[in-house]
């Protein structure tokens, strides 16, 4: 898992069920961040960005609830 990687949220807890299956992009992970606007998360966590037609939303989710998506070549 790395910054900029596209993923799908695979929620295994009720807390994250509302975003289960959402396509997201990793913007910060386990102490690393690509932007001063996004704080570096704790170990085992990642900030992800979901974009839809109306807005961009950020979520703090456990890394183990993210599934990488193959990037097109």
C-alpha positions, 0 to 999 in steps of 0.5 A: 500500500502506498500514497496515491494507490487506488483502493476499494474499502472492504469494511469488516466492521459496522463503523465503516459499513457506510463506505464499504465498496467505495473507490478511494485513493490513499493520501496518507498512510502509517506516518507518511503524508503527501500533503501538509493539509492531511496529517500523517495517520497512526500505524495501521491507519490510512487517510483515503480520498473519495471523489464523486460528482459533488465533492471530495471526502476524506476518511480515516480507515484501518489499512486492513480494510483497504483492498488495492485495485489494479492500475491500468497500464 
